[in-house]
Amino acid sequence: MPYTVSILTLGCRVNQYESDSFAEDLAKAGITVVPFGEPCDLAVVNTCTVTAESDRKSRQMIRRAARDAKKVAVTGCFAQISPDEACALPNVVFVRGNGGKASLTQIIPQLLADEYGDSVNGVLPPNDRSAVEMTVVTPMRTRSYVKIEDGCNNRCSYCIISTARGPVRSKDPAVVLEEIRVLAENGCREVILTGIETAAYGLDFAEHQPYGYALADLIAQVGEIDGIERIGLGSLDPTVLTPHFLEIVSKVPKLLPHFHLSVQSGCSRILAKMRRKYNRGMALAAISRLKAAVPDVTLSADVIVGFPGETEEDFADTMAFFEETRFLHLHIFPYSKRAGTEAAVMPGQVPENVKKDRLSRLESLSREIKNQLLDEYVRQHRENPVYLLVEKYENEVTGHSEHFIETVVCDTTAHHREIVPVLLDHHDGEKVYGKRA
């Protein structure tokens, strides 16, 4: 009887990609991968540590895994930063963080057969290339994430991830392109190029191209692969939106006109305290360039409110910034202390009730702007179709348009991963609805 393994992924798209790679490798080894929560011989928990809440959730899910699995292996960022905590949790037989992460699938058969030994803590420094060289060639979901880079060279004052993931290491472009070619041959229509700092792709290459140049060239090359119809990008720092970058990517028809930007704040003083690489004016200029180069672009962003030292005037700057830039989606987070970061011990920690109030006010502004943009979007596409990538299909079809807007159409003939033209009729503040063109 074959061994059974379940995999749970917490956190980012990079973790999801790595878990997909685990599943692909285990299946090749004859190990049956079952849904998390089913009884199994071993559960893998791929953890996150971006916030204190992420740590709590990681511990919780490791304990939950132990209810259904005889053995638990823990990997990912929580395992890298807090291995002793992970080792002490129930049924945990092995802990490997991000260093040497790819080797976990070679170790799992030994763990299953009780042949590994007694060493539980297998954490290594997160600066090797093994995790960068992981690949996934079987489409696991509607759109395929393709990890092109690992690590981050930034040292933002609120973030522990550069410690958990190590410095920038980029996948060879030939390997990326071959991986995507095989995904396309296996039915993939849309790929998302992602990494811990996607825009830093290539900074470690010998030719030392400027920031974003290697990424722009890679996007152009991916655009030439037959079978791939849509290309999306992971979160980008606004500073990558240079004239050179935009000149290249705006000529790639397959690149989706949606960009997710890691903005974090619209106040220069707070951005400096965060140790971001740009100020308010630089971010506004970058967004202006992007809108000029890709006129129908939609934008989303991550924003932190209540960062240490943020005054009401600082927050007003952020509100005004997003009133001006009109982002379709804002992912807004109240600042949360992360042990081991500079921001956790900064003076001027903002009271929780003030964070909650600012979160509510920015969410209200975001909803107002989103409604206005969706009104415009529906008007523009009553006779000019959007193109939905089919994700769910029963009595109605649900997916995302090329602008990454959730779209619903009544159609019983569409198939998974089909790209369907849709004429829009209305929206509900979140989704748009229409009929097949």
C-alpha positions in Angstrom: 0.0 0.0 0.0 1.5 3.4 -1.0 2.3 6.0 1.5 0.0 9.1 1.7 1.1 12.7 2.3 -1.0 15.9 2.6 0.3 19.4 2.0 -1.0 22.6 3.5 0.2 26.0 2.2 0.1 29.2 4.2 1.2 32.7 2.9 2.3 33.8 -0.5 2.2 32.6 -4.1 5.8 31.5 -3.8 4.9 29.1 -1.1 2.0 27.9 -3.2 4.4 27.3 -6.1 6.8 25.4 -3.9 4.0 23.2 -2.5 2.9 22.4 -6.1 6.5 21.4 -6.8 6.5 19.1 -3.7 3.2 17.5 -4.9 4.6 16.9 -8.4 7.8 15.4 -7.1 6.0 13.2 -4.5 3.6 11.9 -7.2 6.6 11.0 -9.4 8.0 9.0 -6.4 4.8 6.9 -6.2 3.6 8.7 -3.0 -0.1 9.5 -3.0 -0.9 13.2 -2.2 -4.3 13.5 -0.4 -6.2 16.7 0.6 -5.1 18.3 3.8 -7.3 17.1 6.7 -7.6 13.5 5.4 -5.9 10.8 7.5 -2.4 10.3 6.1 1.1 9.0 6.9 2.7 12.4 6.9 1.5 16.0 6.5 3.7 18.8 5.2 2.9 22.3 6.5 4.5 25.1 4.4 4.5 28.0 6.8 4.5 31.8 6.7 6.0 34.3 9.2 5.2 37.7 7.6 3.3 38.9 10.7 2.8 37.7 14.3 -0.6 36.5 13.2 1.1 34.4 10.5 3.2 32.7 13.2 0.1 32.0 15.3 -1.7 30.5 12.2 1.4 28.4 11.4 1.4 26.9 14.9 -2.3 26.3 14.8 -2.2 24.5 11.4 0.8 22.4 12.5 -1.3 21.2 15.5 -4.2 20.6 13.2 -2.0 18.5 10.9 -1.0 16.4 13.8 -4.7 15.3 14.4 -4.8 13.6 11.0 -1.2 12.7 10.3 1.1 10.3 12.1 4.0 12.5 11.3 4.4 16.2 10.4 7.1 17.9 8.4 7.3 21.7 8.7 8.9 24.0 6.1 8.7 27.6 5.0 9.4 30.9 6.7 8.1 30.2 10.2 10.2 27.1 10.2 13.2 29.2 9.1 12.8 31.9 11.8 11.5 29.8 14.7 12.7 26.2 14.2 12.7 25.4 17.9 9.1 26.3 18.3 8.2 24.2 15.2 10.2 21.2 16.5 8.4 21.3 19.8 4.9 20.9 18.3 3.0 17.6 18.2 4.0 14.8 15.8 6.7 17.0 14.2 9.5 14.7 12.9 11.4 17.1 10.7 11.8 20.9 10.3 13.4 22.5 7.2 13.0 26.2 6.6 13.7 27.8 3.2 17.4 26.8 3.0 17.6 23.5 1.2 13.8 23.5 0.9 13.8 21.6 -2.4 15.5 18.6 -0.8 12.5 18.0 1.4 10.9 15.7 -1.2 14.0 13.5 -1.1 13.9 13.3 2.7 10.1 12.6 3.0 10.5 8.9 1.8 13.1 8.4 4.5 10.8 10.0 7.1 7.9 7.7 6.0 10.1 4.6 6.3 11.7 5.7 9.6 15.1 5.7 8.0 16.1 9.3 8.5 17.3 9.2 12.0 16.5 11.2 15.1 17.5 14.7 13.9 14.4 16.9 13.8 15.9 20.3 13.2 17.2 20.3 9.6 17.2 24.1 9.2 19.9 25.5 6.9 20.9 29.1 5.9 18.4 30.5 3.3 21.0 31.5 0.8 21.3 28.4 -1.5 19.9 28.1 -5.0 17.9 24.8 -4.6 14.6 26.5 -4.0 15.1 28.7 -7.1 15.7 25.7 -9.2 12.4 24.1 -8.3 10.0 23.7 -11.2 6.3 22.8 -11.8 5.3 21.5 -15.2 1.8 20.2 -14.5 -0.8 22.9 -14.3 -2.3 22.6 -10.8 -5.0 25.3 -11.1 -6.5 27.6 -13.6 -3.5 29.9 -13.8 0.0 28.6 -13.1 2.4 30.4 -10.8 6.0 30.3 -12.1 8.6 31.2 -9.5 11.4 33.1 -11.2 13.2 34.5 -8.1 13.7 33.9 -4.4 15.0 36.3 -1.7 15.0 40.0 -1.1 17.9 42.5 -0.8 15.7 45.2 0.8 15.7 45.7 4.6 12.3 47.3 5.1 12.0 48.2 8.8 8.7 46.2 9.3 9.6 43.0 7.4 11.3 39.8 8.5 11.2 38.1 5.1 14.6 39.1 3.9 15.9 37.2 6.9 13.7 34.2 6.3 14.3 34.0 2.5 17.9 35.3 2.1 19.3 37.4 -0.7 18.0 37.6 -4.3 18.6 34.5 -6.4 17.2 34.3 -9.9 16.2 31.3 -12.0 18.1 31.1 -15.3 15.8 32.5 -18.0 16.3 29.4 -20.2 14.9 27.3 -17.4 11.9 29.7 -16.9 11.1 29.6 -20.6 11.3 25.8 -20.8 9.1 25.4 -17.7 6.5 27.7 -19.3 6.7 25.9 -22.7 5.9 22.6 -21.0 3.1 24.1 -18.9 1.6 25.4 -22.2 1.9 22.0 -23.8 0.0 20.6 -20.8 -2.9 23.0 -21.2 -1.9 26.1 -19.3 -3.2 29.4 -20.8 -2.2 31.9 -18.2 1.1 32.2 -16.1 1.9 34.5 -13.2 5.6 35.3 -12.9 6.3 35.6 -9.2 9.0 35.8 -6.6 9.7 37.2 -3.2 10.7 40.4 -4.9 9.6 39.8 -8.5 11.1 43.1 -9.8 14.5 42.1 -8.5 14.7 39.3 -11.0 18.2 39.2 -12.5 20.0 41.5 -10.1 22.3 38.6 -9.3 23.1 37.8 -12.9 26.7 38.3 -14.0 25.8 41.0 -16.6 24.5 43.3 -13.8 21.5 44.8 -15.6 19.7 47.7 -13.9 16.7 47.0 -11.7 13.8 45.6 -13.7 15.7 45.2 -17.0 16.0 41.4 -16.8 12.4 41.1 -15.8 11.2 43.2 -18.8 13.3 41.0 -21.2 11.9 37.8 -19.6 8.3 39.1 -20.0 8.9 39.8 -23.7 10.3 36.3 -24.2 7.4 34.6 -22.4 5.1 36.6 -24.7 6.5 34.6 -27.6 5.6 31.2 -26.2 2.8 29.5 -28.2 -0.2 28.4 -26.1 0.3 31.0 -23.4 -2.3 33.7 -23.9 -2.0 35.7 -20.7 0.9 36.8 -18.6 0.5 38.2 -15.1 3.1 39.5 -12.6 3.6 39.2 -8.9 3.7 42.2 -6.6 6.0 44.9 -7.9 7.8 47.8 -6.2 6.8 51.1 -7.9 10.4 51.9 -8.7 10.5 49.2 -11.4 8.1 51.2 -13.5 10.9 53.0 -15.4 10.5 54.3 -18.9 12.7 51.5 -20.1 10.7 48.8 -18.4 7.4 50.2 -19.6 8.6 50.7 -23.1 9.3 46.9 -23.4 6.4 45.4 -21.5 3.8 47.7 -23.1 4.6 46.0 -26.4 3.8 42.5 -25.1 0.1 42.0 -26.0 -0.2 39.0 -23.7 0.8 40.9 -20.6 -2.4 41.5 -18.5 -3.3 45.2 -18.0 -3.4 44.7 -14.2 -0.5 45.5 -11.9 -0.3 44.9 -8.2 2.0 47.4 -6.5 3.6 47.2 -3.1 2.9 50.8 -2.2 2.5 50.5 1.6 1.9 54.2 2.2 1.2 57.5 0.4 3.2 59.6 2.9 6.9 60.3 2.2 7.7 60.6 5.9 6.3 57.2 6.7 7.8 55.6 3.6 11.2 56.8 4.8 10.6 55.2 8.2 9.6 52.0 6.5 12.9 52.2 4.5 11.1 51.9 1.2 13.1 52.9 -1.9 10.8 55.7 -3.0 8.8 58.6 -1.7 5.3 59.9 -2.5 6.3 61.9 -5.5 8.3 59.0 -7.0 5.4 56.6 -6.6 3.0 59.1 -8.2 5.3 59.6 -11.1 5.7 55.8 -11.6 2.0 55.3 -11.6 1.5 58.1 -14.0 4.0 56.6 -16.4 2.3 53.2 -16.1 -1.2 54.7 -16.9 0.3 56.5 -19.9 2.0 53.3 -21.2 -1.0 51.0 -20.5 -4.1 53.3 -20.8 -6.7 50.7 -19.7 -4.6 49.4 -16.8 -6.2 48.5 -13.4 -4.2 48.7 -10.2 -4.2 47.0 -6.8 -1.9 47.7 -3.9 -0.9 46.6 -0.4 -1.2 49.4 2.2 -0.2 49.5 5.9 -2.1 51.9 8.2 -1.0 52.9 11.7 2.7 52.4 11.2 4.7 53.6 14.2 4.9 57.4 14.3 2.1 57.8 11.7 0.2 61.0 12.5 -3.2 62.1 11.4 -1.5 64.4 8.8 0.5 61.4 7.5 -2.6 59.3 7.2 -4.3 62.2 5.3 -1.4 62.1 2.8 -2.2 58.4 2.2 -5.9 59.1 1.8 -5.1 61.9 -0.7 -2.6 59.6 -2.5 -5.3 57.0 -3.2 -8.0 59.5 -4.0 -5.6 60.7 -6.8 -4.4 57.4 -8.1 -7.7 55.5 -8.0 -6.7 51.9 -7.4 -9.3 49.3 -8.1 -8.4 47.1 -5.2 -6.6 48.0 -1.9 -5.4 45.2 0.5 -5.2 47.3 3.7 -3.5 46.0 6.8 -3.3 47.6 10.3 0.4 47.6 11.3 1.3 44.6 13.3 4.5 44.3 15.4 6.8 41.6 14.0 9.5 40.6 16.5 13.0 40.9 15.2 12.2 43.9 13.0 13.3 47.6 13.6 9.7 48.8 13.5 8.6 46.6 16.4 10.7 48.8 18.8 10.2 52.2 17.2 8.7 54.9 19.4 5.2 56.2 18.6 3.4 52.9 18.3 -0.2 53.8 17.2 -3.0 52.7 19.5 -5.2 49.8 18.2 -8.4 51.9 18.1 -6.7 54.5 15.9 -5.4 51.8 13.5 -8.9 50.4 13.4 -10.4 53.8 12.6 -7.9 54.6 9.9 -8.4 51.1 8.4 -12.2 51.8 8.2 -11.8 55.2 6.6 -9.4 54.0 3.9 -11.6 50.9 3.2 -14.6 53.3 2.8 -12.7 55.4 0.3 -11.5 52.3 -1.5 -15.1 51.0 -1.8 -16.3 54.4 -3.2 -13.5 54.5 -5.8 -14.1 50.8 -6.7 -17.8 51.4 -7.3 -17.0 54.3 -9.6 -14.4 52.3 -11.5 -16.7 49.4 -11.9 -19.5 51.7 -13.2 -17.1 52.9 -15.8 -15.9 49.4 -16.6 -19.4 48.1 -17.2 -20.2 51.1 -19.5 -17.0 50.6 -21.5 -17.7 46.9 -22.0 -21.4 46.7 -22.8 -20.5 46.3 -26.5 -16.7 45.8 -26.3 -16.1 42.4 -24.6 -13.9 41.6 -21.7 -12.2 38.1 -21.7 -12.9 35.8 -18.8 -10.6 32.9 -18.0 -12.9 30.2 -16.8 -12.2 29.1 -13.2 -15.5 27.7 -12.0 -18.3 26.4 -14.1 -21.7 25.0 -13.1 -24.9 26.8 -13.9 -22.8 30.0 -14.2 -19.2 30.6 -15.1 -16.9 32.5 -12.9 -13.4 33.7 -13.6 -11.3 36.9 -13.9 -11.2 39.3 -16.8 -7.9 40.5 -18.2 -8.1 43.4 -15.7 -8.3 40.9 -12.9 -11.9 41.7 -12.1 -14.1 38.8 -11.0 -16.6 38.2 -13.8 -19.7 36.0 -13.9 -21.7 34.9 -16.9 -24.6 32.4 -17.4 -23.1 29.8 -19.7 -23.2 26.0 -19.5 -21.0 25.4 -22.5 -17.7 26.9 -21.2 -14.8 24.7 -20.2 -12.1 25.0 -17.5 -9.3 27.3 -18.7 -11.2 28.5 -21.7 -11.1 32.2 -22.4 -14.6 33.5 -23.0 -15.6 36.9 -24.4 -18.2 38.6 -22.2 -20.4 41.7 -22.7 -21.1 43.3 -19.3 -24.4 44.3 -17.9 -24.0 45.3 -14.2 -21.9 44.9 -11.1 -22.5 44.4 -7.4 -19.5 46.4 -6.0 -17.2 43.4 -6.2 -18.0 41.3 -9.3 -19.2 42.2 -12.8 -21.9 40.3 -14.6 -22.7 39.8 -18.3 -23.5 37.5 -21.1 -21.3 35.6 -23.5 -20.5 37.7 -26.6 
